[in-house]
Amino acid sequence: MKISTRKLVFLSLLTALGIVLTRFLSLRLPLFGVEGIRIGIGSLPMIFAGMVFGPVAGGLVGAVTDLVGFWISPMGAYMPHFTLTAFLTGFIPGFLMKYFFHNKRTLPYILISIAVGQSITSILLVPYFIHILFGVPYRPLLIPRLIGQPVTILVYSYLTKILFKNEILNILEND
């Protein structure tokens, strides 16, 4: 995968933004002694990277965001399970956008891509990993996510659509 310096810098900026939004500008709600729910837009840079630069780039932004974020501001012991979910958070929407929707950046395609990705990662995998790693009952983890994720998906979709209108994308994609 050949990548220009300009794109590498942009991906690095998205990674840094993801770290700040996730680790420092999110509201964390503990459940049973562990972080059960995180409210914020920290996944948006991962999703955006996947949709603009492809699934591997989105996945790498997600994984590096998680790894560097953990190194800067650990929230307990390192668990690679959550690095995997961070990777998939950027990878899945990028994969769907590229291979199923052929980079058609209309709101319905953006919404579907983000909804599938968030359903797999935030609704299924994260509660499952918290359950198996920490013994937290599955239902109290799942119910708030089922309520909150539709709002999160709509917000992510709207913000992603706005970001696609930005002229910098034309510069980056034609690089």
trRosetta pair geometry for C-beta under 8 A, 3 or more apart (Angstrom, degrees):
i j d omega theta_ij theta_ji phi_ij phi_ji
1 56 6.6 -136 -73 87 164 148
3 7 5.0 -117 -172 84 91 124
3 8 5.5 108 129 -59 117 90
3 11 7.8 -19 -176 -2 144 142
3 57 7.8 137 -105 -96 136 117
4 7 4.7 94 57 9 82 100
4 8 6.9 -143 97 -5 43 88
4 175 4.9 -115 36 137 163 121
5 8 5.5 -55 -147 38 33 114
5 9 6.3 35 154 -20 66 104
6 9 5.9 -53 -151 35 29 111
6 10 6.5 29 151 -18 63 106
6 171 7.9 -107 164 137 146 96
6 172 6.5 -158 130 -119 113 72
6 175 5.1 -129 64 -141 136 159
7 10 5.5 -53 -147 37 35 113
7 11 6.2 35 153 -18 67 104
7 53 6.4 130 -167 -116 117 127
7 172 6.1 110 -93 -163 79 97
7 175 6.3 -176 -42 77 98 144
8 11 5.8 -52 -145 38 31 110
8 12 6.3 35 151 -21 63 106
9 12 5.5 -54 -149 36 32 115
9 13 6.4 34 152 -20 65 103
10 13 5.6 -51 -149 34 33 112
10 14 6.5 34 151 -18 64 103
10 53 7.9 161 96 -58 119 135
10 172 5.9 23 -40 -119 168 135
11 14 5.6 -51 -148 36 34 113
11 15 6.4 40 150 -22 64 102
11 49 5.9 85 -125 -137 80 124
11 53 6.5 -35 -80 10 110 171
11 57 6.0 -106 -109 -168 132 105
11 60 7.4 16 -180 93 134 112
11 61 5.7 -126 -165 -80 88 107
12 15 5.5 -50 -149 33 33 114
12 16 6.4 33 152 -17 65 103
13 16 5.7 -51 -146 37 33 111
13 17 6.2 35 153 -19 65 106
14 17 5.6 -53 -144 39 32 113
14 18 6.2 38 153 -23 64 105
14 45 4.0 163 -172 -174 83 109
14 46 7.5 146 153 -67 113 35
14 48 6.5 -147 -134 80 131 110
14 49 4.8 145 126 -65 162 115
14 61 5.3 -22 107 -145 116 139
15 18 5.6 -54 -150 34 30 114
15 19 6.6 32 152 -21 63 102
15 45 7.1 -174 -66 135 22 137
15 61 5.2 -137 -77 -147 82 77
15 64 5.1 -28 -134 100 134 116
15 65 5.2 -149 -149 -72 71 81
15 68 7.0 65 163 36 113 143
16 19 5.7 -51 -151 31 33 113
16 20 6.5 28 154 -14 65 105
17 20 5.9 -56 -148 39 32 108
17 21 6.0 26 157 -14 68 111
17 45 4.7 148 87 -75 108 146
18 21 5.9 -58 -139 43 27 107
18 22 5.8 17 165 -12 65 116
18 42 5.8 84 -162 -176 64 73
18 43 7.5 48 -137 -108 103 21
18 44 7.8 -165 -100 63 80 61
18 45 4.0 -121 -61 60 93 131
18 46 5.8 80 -112 -41 143 84
18 61 6.5 130 -13 161 153 96
18 62 7.5 -134 -169 -105 162 44
18 65 3.8 -45 109 -125 133 140
18 69 7.5 -89 118 -54 87 129
19 22 6.2 -64 -140 43 22 103
19 23 5.6 -11 177 9 64 120
19 24 7.9 39 136 3 66 100
19 65 5.5 -152 -61 -150 72 77
19 68 5.9 -57 -91 99 136 106
19 69 4.5 -166 -129 -83 85 93
19 72 6.6 64 -175 34 128 147
20 23 6.8 -63 -120 50 17 90
20 24 5.4 -44 -161 44 57 117
20 25 6.1 32 146 0 74 114
21 24 7.6 -30 -63 55 7 75
21 25 5.1 -54 -132 61 43 114
21 26 6.7 71 155 -48 58 95
21 40 5.9 163 166 155 83 120
21 41 5.6 -69 -175 82 134 71
21 42 4.0 174 112 -99 95 64
21 44 7.1 -58 128 38 169 101
21 45 7.0 153 26 -7 138 114
22 25 7.9 29 9 51 15 74
22 26 5.7 -3 -154 -17 32 136
22 38 7.4 26 -155 162 74 147
22 40 6.7 159 -109 95 39 139
22 42 3.0 103 -77 -156 74 146
22 43 7.6 85 -84 -49 108 54
22 65 6.7 100 9 162 147 115
22 69 5.8 -17 85 -133 125 157
23 26 7.3 59 -8 21 7 108
23 42 7.6 114 -14 -121 49 140
23 69 4.8 -169 -51 -157 126 104
23 72 6.6 66 157 88 174 114
23 73 4.4 122 -170 58 130 141
24 73 7.2 163 -60 -31 82 168
25 40 6.0 132 110 -142 72 132
25 42 7.5 157 71 -71 86 93
26 38 5.0 18 157 -178 136 99
26 39 6.3 159 -169 75 81 43
26 40 3.0 -90 -111 -16 86 149
26 42 5.4 -37 -60 -30 130 123
27 38 7.2 153 80 -161 49 50
27 39 4.3 -12 60 58 102 103
27 40 6.4 158 17 -50 64 93
28 35 5.1 -50 -167 -133 115 111
28 37 7.5 156 -157 87 46 53
28 38 5.2 -15 -104 -107 72 78
28 39 7.9 -160 -72 22 28 70
28 75 7.8 -149 -134 -134 162 145
29 35 7.5 100 67 -155 39 64
29 36 5.9 -57 101 62 83 92
29 37 4.3 -4 56 62 111 99
29 38 7.5 -162 21 -76 73 33
29 39 7.2 48 -12 -10 108 102
30 33 6.5 6 178 -124 120 8
30 34 6.5 155 -149 80 83 19
30 35 6.0 -62 -99 -96 63 41
30 36 6.1 88 -174 3 26 93
31 34 6.6 -31 67 66 66 70
31 35 7.8 38 22 161 76 16
31 36 2.7 43 13 -47 115 152
31 37 6.8 74 -23 -9 117 85
31 136 6.1 84 112 -156 102 138
31 140 5.8 175 -171 130 137 118
31 141 6.5 173 88 -85 156 74
32 36 7.0 94 27 -67 82 122
32 134 7.3 139 107 134 115 119
32 135 8.0 -127 146 93 142 75
32 136 4.5 161 63 -117 144 98
32 137 7.4 142 -47 17 154 78
32 140 7.5 114 -23 85 115 143
33 134 7.6 -161 83 -179 97 129
34 76 7.1 0 -130 -51 89 160
34 130 6.2 173 106 -152 141 106
34 134 4.9 -16 -29 -163 155 173
34 136 6.1 -108 42 -49 123 137
35 38 6.3 26 168 -59 119 96
35 75 6.0 4 -19 159 139 138
35 76 7.9 -142 0 -4 102 126
36 130 6.9 112 -118 -177 60 161
36 136 6.8 -165 -101 -179 101 159
36 140 7.2 -42 -156 127 145 97
36 141 5.7 -131 -157 -110 97 80
36 144 7.6 77 135 46 109 141
37 141 8.0 -180 -60 -143 81 62
37 144 5.4 -53 -86 111 142 143
37 145 7.2 -158 -111 -66 98 78
37 148 7.3 102 -155 16 125 161
38 42 7.2 -33 139 25 129 132
39 148 7.2 -103 -104 -161 95 146
41 44 4.6 6 167 -15 94 126
41 155 6.8 -109 -98 129 110 124
41 156 7.1 167 -140 -87 92 78
41 159 7.1 43 -154 19 140 171
42 45 7.7 -46 -179 21 43 97
42 65 7.8 154 169 163 97 137
43 46 5.3 -58 -164 41 60 115
43 47 5.8 58 142 -22 85 107
43 62 7.8 21 -140 -114 77 102
43 89 5.0 -100 -148 174 114 138
43 118 7.7 120 113 -98 159 94
43 122 7.7 -79 -43 -61 164 123
43 156 7.1 -27 90 -107 102 135
44 47 5.7 -59 -144 40 32 111
44 48 6.0 32 160 -20 68 110
44 156 5.7 -159 -98 -126 86 87
44 159 6.0 -28 -139 100 137 139
44 160 7.2 -154 -152 -65 91 85
45 48 5.6 -55 -140 40 30 112
45 49 6.2 35 159 -23 65 105
45 61 6.3 -128 132 159 92 132
45 65 7.2 144 85 -86 119 147
46 49 5.9 -54 -150 34 27 111
46 50 6.6 25 153 -17 62 107
46 58 5.7 87 173 -172 64 79
46 61 5.1 -180 -115 102 63 105
46 62 3.9 67 -139 -78 132 87
46 65 6.3 -99 -70 14 108 150
46 86 6.6 -134 -107 -176 158 74
46 89 4.9 46 112 107 144 103
46 90 3.5 -105 175 -70 89 100
47 50 5.9 -58 -153 36 30 111
47 51 6.4 21 155 -13 66 110
47 58 6.7 37 -124 -152 17 124
47 89 6.6 -72 -62 155 80 82
47 90 6.1 -129 -69 -110 32 56
47 93 4.9 29 -148 45 86 153
47 94 7.8 -171 -158 -41 44 82
47 114 6.0 39 -157 -111 142 95
47 117 6.8 150 -113 95 103 157
47 156 6.1 32 65 -174 166 124
47 160 6.5 -76 119 -86 116 131
48 51 5.9 -61 -146 40 30 106
48 52 6.0 15 161 -8 68 114
48 58 7.8 168 72 -113 33 102
48 160 5.9 -163 -92 -118 84 90
48 163 5.8 -28 -129 103 129 160
49 52 6.2 -65 -139 45 25 100
49 53 5.6 -30 -177 33 66 114
49 57 5.3 -130 160 129 97 94
49 58 4.4 155 95 -101 85 62
49 60 8.0 -108 137 64 140 77
49 61 4.0 74 61 3 168 158
49 62 7.9 -161 60 -33 129 75
49 90 5.6 -12 70 -150 105 123
49 94 7.4 -40 104 -71 59 133
50 53 7.2 -68 -109 58 14 74
50 54 6.9 -64 -157 111 50 22
50 55 5.4 32 -153 -114 98 43
50 57 6.6 174 -96 80 43 77
50 58 2.1 12 -69 -65 83 164
50 59 6.8 79 -94 -31 109 59
50 61 7.5 -130 -43 39 74 120
50 62 7.9 11 -47 -27 115 114
50 90 4.2 166 -45 175 116 68
50 91 5.9 -155 -118 -87 134 16
50 92 7.5 23 169 53 163 39
50 93 5.1 109 94 75 132 86
50 94 2.5 -118 172 -41 89 116
50 95 7.3 -41 -179 -13 119 61
50 97 7.2 128 127 27 87 126
51 58 7.0 77 -12 -77 50 138
51 93 5.7 -41 -61 130 96 106
51 94 5.4 -126 -59 -96 38 67
51 97 4.7 69 -129 10 79 171
51 105 7.5 100 168 -111 118 102
51 110 7.3 36 -133 -122 153 85
51 113 6.8 107 -95 122 111 154
51 160 6.6 58 41 -164 162 127
51 164 8.0 -67 126 -80 129 110
52 57 7.8 -80 80 95 75 138
52 169 6.5 -121 -132 -129 119 102
52 172 7.1 17 170 106 125 139
52 173 7.4 -117 -171 -72 88 100
53 57 3.6 -55 109 80 117 162
53 58 6.9 161 65 -43 89 73
53 94 7.5 -32 70 -134 58 135
54 57 5.0 89 62 13 79 105
54 58 7.0 -148 98 -5 38 92
54 94 5.6 86 162 173 24 124
54 98 5.8 46 -125 -70 70 153
55 58 5.6 -58 -145 40 33 112
55 59 6.1 33 158 -20 68 107
55 90 7.5 137 -159 128 51 73
55 91 4.6 56 -176 -155 92 65
55 92 7.5 84 -135 -44 109 12
55 94 3.7 169 -86 99 54 110
55 95 4.0 48 -90 -61 143 74
55 98 6.3 -109 -26 21 95 135
56 59 5.6 -54 -146 38 31 112
56 60 6.2 30 155 -18 65 106
56 91 7.2 37 -85 -115 28 93
56 94 7.8 -123 10 112 36 146
57 60 5.8 -54 -146 37 30 110
57 61 6.4 32 154 -20 64 104
57 90 7.6 -109 105 155 52 125
57 94 7.1 -175 59 -141 81 163
58 61 5.7 -51 -147 35 31 111
58 62 6.4 32 152 -18 63 106
58 89 7.9 -131 156 102 101 57
58 90 3.0 -169 157 164 80 93
58 91 5.5 174 90 -70 102 35
58 93 6.9 -132 178 65 164 88
58 94 3.9 -179 7 -27 144 141
59 62 5.6 -56 -152 37 32 114
59 63 6.2 26 156 -15 68 107
59 87 4.3 33 -164 -170 88 79
59 88 7.0 27 -117 -70 95 26
59 90 4.9 -168 -67 83 30 103
59 91 3.6 34 -71 -65 106 103
59 94 7.4 -113 -27 41 79 137
60 63 5.8 -53 -139 40 33 107
60 64 5.9 26 163 -12 68 110
60 87 7.5 32 -66 -127 26 86
60 90 7.4 -93 38 94 41 148
61 64 6.2 -58 -139 44 24 104
61 65 6.0 33 157 -26 61 111
61 90 5.2 155 62 -115 96 163
62 65 5.7 -57 -147 33 25 114
62 66 6.5 21 157 -15 62 106
62 86 3.9 174 166 150 92 73
62 87 4.8 169 90 -90 119 25
62 88 7.2 -124 116 36 163 32
62 89 4.9 155 -123 60 140 95
62 90 3.7 -156 -30 -1 115 116
62 91 7.1 -88 22 -19 141 80
63 66 5.9 -58 -153 37 30 109
63 67 6.2 24 155 -14 67 110
63 83 5.4 55 -139 -178 77 91
63 84 8.0 26 -101 -85 97 26
63 86 5.7 143 -82 96 38 106
63 87 4.3 26 -59 -78 99 94
64 67 5.7 -55 -139 42 33 109
64 68 5.8 21 166 -7 70 111
65 68 6.5 -59 -135 45 20 98
65 69 5.6 23 162 -20 59 119
65 86 6.0 -150 71 -179 100 133
66 69 5.7 -59 -138 42 21 113
66 70 6.2 24 160 -21 61 107
66 82 6.1 -179 -154 123 136 88
66 83 4.6 178 102 -109 143 66
66 86 3.8 -173 -41 10 130 167
66 87 7.8 -73 13 -36 135 69
67 70 5.9 -55 -151 33 25 110
67 71 6.5 24 152 -17 62 107
67 83 6.1 47 -59 -117 83 122
68 71 5.4 -53 -148 37 36 114
68 72 6.2 30 155 -15 68 107
69 72 5.9 -57 -143 40 30 106
69 73 6.3 -42 179 48 66 91
70 73 7.4 -92 -131 70 18 51
70 74 5.4 44 -173 -102 67 70
70 75 7.5 -92 -120 19 73 75
70 78 5.6 82 172 -107 149 94
71 74 7.4 30 -97 -58 12 88
74 77 7.9 23 -178 -94 122 14
74 78 7.2 -71 -131 -63 112 76
76 79 7.8 6 104 -17 111 107
79 82 5.2 71 87 4 98 102
79 83 7.8 -176 101 -5 54 84
79 129 7.1 132 147 166 136 123
79 133 6.1 12 -131 -131 145 160
80 83 5.0 -49 -153 34 54 117
80 84 6.4 61 148 -24 74 97
81 84 5.7 -53 -159 32 32 114
81 85 6.8 27 147 -14 65 103
81 125 7.8 -171 171 169 95 100
81 129 4.2 160 146 -141 140 137
81 133 6.7 -143 26 -52 153 135
82 85 5.4 -44 -144 36 42 110
82 86 6.3 48 151 -22 65 101
82 126 7.3 57 -114 -118 84 84
82 129 6.6 174 -64 119 72 157
83 86 5.5 -50 -148 36 33 114
83 87 6.4 40 149 -22 63 102
84 87 5.6 -51 -151 33 32 114
84 88 6.4 26 153 -14 65 107
84 125 7.7 -124 104 178 102 143
85 88 5.6 -55 -144 42 35 110
85 89 6.3 49 151 -34 65 99
85 121 4.7 126 -165 -153 91 97
85 122 7.9 120 179 -66 123 47
85 125 4.9 174 -102 113 113 133
85 126 5.6 103 -157 -69 167 81
85 129 7.0 -115 -35 -2 133 149
86 89 5.5 -43 -149 22 32 119
86 90 7.3 17 157 -4 59 100
87 90 6.6 -72 -166 42 31 97
87 91 5.7 20 151 -17 71 122
88 91 5.2 -61 -128 46 35 111
88 92 5.4 35 176 -26 75 107
88 117 7.1 175 146 -153 78 86
88 120 6.6 -103 151 111 131 119
88 121 5.1 172 98 -83 110 113
88 125 7.2 81 64 11 149 167
89 92 7.1 -36 -124 26 13 103
89 93 7.9 0 168 3 45 106
89 117 6.2 99 -144 166 43 114
89 118 7.7 50 -132 -89 84 57
89 121 4.9 142 -78 179 79 178
89 122 7.7 70 -104 -43 108 90
90 93 7.3 -73 -161 43 27 97
90 94 6.3 17 158 -10 65 123
91 94 5.9 -76 -153 45 27 109
91 95 5.8 28 159 -25 70 112
91 117 7.9 162 72 -125 55 116
92 95 5.7 -54 -142 34 27 113
92 96 6.4 23 161 -14 63 106
92 113 7.5 161 127 -177 75 74
92 116 6.2 -142 157 110 120 94
92 117 3.7 158 89 -105 120 91
92 120 6.1 168 -99 49 167 139
92 121 7.1 -158 12 -29 142 112
93 96 5.8 -56 -145 40 32 109
93 97 6.0 32 157 -20 67 110
93 113 4.1 88 -146 151 77 102
93 114 5.3 24 -105 -82 132 52
93 116 7.4 150 -86 65 64 91
93 117 4.3 -54 -44 -27 85 149
94 97 5.7 -55 -142 39 28 111
94 98 6.0 18 162 -12 65 112
94 113 7.9 104 -36 -178 20 130
95 98 6.2 -63 -143 42 23 102
95 99 5.8 -22 178 20 64 116
95 100 7.8 52 131 -4 67 100
96 99 7.0 -72 -122 53 17 81
96 100 4.8 -31 -160 33 61 125
96 101 6.3 40 146 -1 73 106
96 112 7.0 -140 155 114 142 92
96 113 4.2 179 86 -119 127 88
96 116 6.0 117 -62 58 157 141
96 117 7.4 -128 6 -45 130 99
97 100 7.5 -6 -47 52 9 83
97 101 5.3 -47 -140 56 40 116
97 103 6.1 60 154 -97 89 47
97 105 7.6 33 -156 -91 118 71
97 109 6.7 102 -118 151 74 108
97 110 7.5 30 -99 -99 115 55
97 113 4.9 21 -55 -107 86 158
98 101 7.7 37 7 55 12 74
98 102 7.4 36 -175 -109 31 25
98 103 6.1 24 -110 -57 52 84
99 102 7.8 22 -153 -70 10 54
100 113 8.0 170 62 -90 119 93
101 104 5.0 -112 163 42 92 91
101 109 4.2 118 -149 -153 152 129
101 112 7.6 143 -62 70 136 122
101 113 6.8 -82 4 -58 142 117
104 109 5.3 121 89 -11 90 166
105 109 6.9 -118 -122 76 20 123
105 110 6.4 45 -161 -59 62 108
105 161 7.5 151 161 -119 93 66
105 164 4.9 180 165 -157 142 154
106 109 5.2 84 58 15 77 103
106 110 7.0 -147 93 -6 35 92
107 110 5.5 -56 -141 40 32 113
107 111 5.9 36 160 -23 67 109
107 157 6.5 80 -159 163 78 111
107 161 5.4 5 -94 -92 84 143
108 111 5.6 -56 -145 37 29 114
108 112 6.3 27 158 -17 65 106
109 112 5.8 -52 -143 37 31 109
109 113 6.2 32 157 -19 64 108
110 113 5.9 -59 -148 37 27 111
110 114 6.3 18 159 -11 64 111
110 157 5.0 129 121 -147 104 85
110 160 5.3 179 -166 96 130 127
110 161 5.7 -174 51 -66 170 88
110 164 7.7 -118 -84 -22 141 145
111 114 6.2 -61 -145 42 25 104
111 115 6.0 26 158 -21 64 113
111 153 7.0 77 -155 156 73 101
111 154 7.6 14 -126 -105 104 53
111 157 4.4 33 -91 -127 70 151
112 115 5.7 -57 -141 38 27 112
112 116 6.3 26 162 -18 65 105
113 116 6.3 -57 -150 35 25 106
113 117 6.4 19 155 -12 61 112
114 117 5.7 -60 -147 43 31 111
114 118 5.9 24 161 -13 69 112
114 153 5.4 150 119 -149 108 80
114 156 5.0 175 -163 105 148 124
114 157 5.2 -149 36 -71 148 85
114 160 6.9 -172 -60 1 136 152
115 118 6.1 -58 -138 43 25 104
115 119 6.0 29 160 -24 62 110
115 153 4.9 56 -91 -154 73 142
115 157 7.9 4 -40 -60 85 126
116 119 5.8 -56 -146 34 26 113
116 120 6.5 20 158 -14 62 107
117 120 6.1 -62 -151 38 27 105
117 121 6.1 -1 165 4 67 114
118 121 6.2 -64 -131 52 28 94
118 122 4.8 -18 -168 26 72 121
118 123 6.7 69 139 -13 69 97
118 149 5.6 161 144 -160 122 113
118 152 6.5 173 -153 104 152 115
118 153 5.4 -147 46 -85 155 97
118 156 7.3 159 -56 31 138 156
119 122 7.4 -32 -77 54 11 82
119 123 4.9 -28 -149 33 47 131
119 124 6.7 42 151 -12 60 105
119 149 7.2 116 -85 156 58 151
120 123 7.4 40 -3 49 9 88
120 124 5.5 -44 -153 40 35 124
120 125 6.3 30 151 -16 63 111
121 124 7.3 24 -16 52 6 81
121 125 5.2 -40 -138 40 40 123
121 126 6.4 49 158 -27 63 99
122 125 7.7 6 -29 50 15 85
122 126 5.6 -5 -134 13 37 131
122 145 6.0 -174 145 -156 89 122
122 149 5.8 156 103 -105 127 120
122 152 7.4 -79 116 92 171 154
123 126 7.8 66 6 38 10 96
123 127 7.2 -22 176 6 31 119
123 142 7.2 62 -169 -144 71 78
123 145 5.1 165 -112 138 65 125
123 146 6.6 83 -136 -79 113 63
123 149 5.6 -34 -66 -44 107 166
124 127 7.1 -96 -170 44 13 97
124 128 6.1 4 161 -16 59 122
125 128 5.6 -65 -145 40 28 113
125 129 6.1 23 163 -17 69 108
126 129 5.9 -55 -144 38 28 107
126 130 6.4 28 157 -17 64 106
126 141 7.9 -151 113 170 82 122
126 145 7.7 163 72 -102 116 152
127 130 5.6 -54 -144 39 33 111
127 131 6.1 38 154 -23 66 107
127 138 6.1 89 153 -151 111 71
127 141 3.8 149 -135 126 104 123
127 142 5.1 94 -172 -72 171 71
127 145 6.4 -120 -45 2 126 152
128 131 5.6 -56 -150 35 29 115
128 132 6.4 14 159 -8 66 107
128 138 7.3 21 -96 -123 52 109
129 132 6.1 -58 -138 43 31 99
129 133 5.7 18 166 -10 68 117
130 133 6.2 -62 -132 46 22 102
130 134 5.6 -32 -175 33 62 116
130 136 5.2 -28 142 45 99 128
130 141 5.7 168 77 -120 134 154
131 134 7.4 -70 -112 55 8 74
131 135 7.2 34 -171 -128 46 12
131 136 5.7 -98 -97 68 51 73
131 137 7.2 -2 -120 174 98 10
131 138 4.7 13 -98 -82 146 80
131 141 6.5 -130 -56 24 95 152
136 140 7.1 -100 166 69 98 109
136 141 5.9 92 119 -49 119 122
137 140 5.3 71 83 15 102 102
137 141 7.2 178 95 -5 55 93
138 141 5.9 -74 -160 42 35 109
138 142 5.8 25 156 -21 75 117
139 142 5.7 -61 -136 38 30 108
139 143 6.2 31 171 -26 68 106
140 143 6.5 -43 -132 26 27 109
140 144 7.7 19 173 -5 55 103
141 144 7.5 -74 -170 37 25 97
141 145 6.9 12 151 -9 62 120
142 145 5.8 -72 -156 42 35 111
142 146 6.1 34 156 -24 74 107
143 146 5.8 -54 -147 32 31 111
143 147 6.6 24 156 -14 63 107
144 147 5.7 -60 -151 40 36 110
144 148 5.8 17 160 -7 72 116
145 148 5.9 -62 -130 48 29 99
145 149 5.4 35 172 -32 69 112
146 149 6.6 -36 -120 24 19 111
147 150 7.7 -72 175 23 26 100
148 151 5.8 -64 -165 41 50 109
148 152 5.9 46 145 -21 81 110
149 152 5.1 -55 -139 42 40 114
149 153 5.8 45 160 -25 72 103
150 153 5.7 -51 -143 34 29 113
150 154 6.5 28 156 -17 62 105
151 154 5.9 -57 -152 37 31 110
151 155 6.3 28 153 -17 66 107
152 155 5.7 -56 -146 38 31 110
152 156 6.1 30 157 -17 67 108
153 156 5.8 -53 -142 39 28 110
153 157 6.1 29 157 -20 63 110
154 157 5.7 -57 -145 37 28 112
154 158 6.2 26 158 -17 64 108
155 158 5.9 -57 -147 38 28 109
155 159 6.2 21 158 -12 65 110
156 159 6.0 -60 -143 43 27 106
156 160 6.0 28 158 -21 65 110
157 160 5.8 -55 -144 37 27 111
157 161 6.4 29 156 -20 62 106
158 161 5.8 -55 -151 34 29 112
158 162 6.6 29 152 -18 63 105
159 162 5.6 -52 -150 36 34 113
159 163 6.3 35 152 -19 66 105
160 163 5.6 -54 -147 37 33 112
160 164 6.5 39 152 -25 64 102
161 164 5.7 -50 -151 28 32 115
161 165 7.2 34 151 -22 60 100
162 165 5.9 -55 -162 26 36 112
162 166 7.7 52 142 -37 61 92
163 166 5.6 -31 -166 -1 46 120
163 169 7.7 111 147 -53 72 123
164 169 6.3 22 -150 -41 46 167
166 169 5.6 109 79 -12 81 97
167 170 5.6 -44 -167 27 58 112
167 171 6.9 55 141 -16 75 101
168 171 5.4 -54 -155 38 44 114
168 172 6.0 40 151 -18 74 107
169 172 5.7 -58 -143 41 32 108
169 173 5.8 22 164 -14 69 112
170 173 6.2 -57 -135 42 25 104
170 174 6.1 8 168 -3 61 117
171 174 6.5 -74 -146 46 20 98
171 175 6.8 43 151 -53 59 98
172 175 5.7 -38 -159 -7 33 122
